[in-house]
Amino acid sequence: MEQLSQQKSHPDDIIQIIKADHKPLKDLLLVLKDEEASFLDKKNALSKFSILFEAHAKPEQETLYERMKRIPEFMMDTAEGELEHRLATQICKDMNTTTSERSFMSKAKVLAEMVSQHIRVEERDLLPDFEAATTLDERIELGRKYRIIQKQIESLQISERHLPPSSSMDGMQG
């Protein structure tokens, strides 16, 4: 049997997992960028994007970025990536409370452009450089950790969506 370190790719390689996670995000970003898309289409895209982005960004930071921080040439890249994740998360939250259609549409465009650029840089520069600096065995271990964290987030998201809406009247006895 061929050793993992001699193989070129593996389904649990964090690089393959991240690239696969980027695909549905990119599709939703196209809707958010589309000037012909309706407000409702963009609201629906944002709803899906927010869920997928949360289940992607946190595991990426806790696995890939944490490992990259131990490699000096990646320290600035990880700081930029974490900042972009925080900004994207904040814009999503802001968009969910935005009542102005015009404001929502402009935020959608900014979010889409920023995250699209983030993904482009990751796929074009960061992931290939990280692949060259690490072994397949390391990336598989990171990929498995990534999936565990992602499953935890997805389980939490599912349970939160099934909770009854909170109300200021909760806990009041009648």
Disulfide bonds with the S-S distance in Angstrom:
none
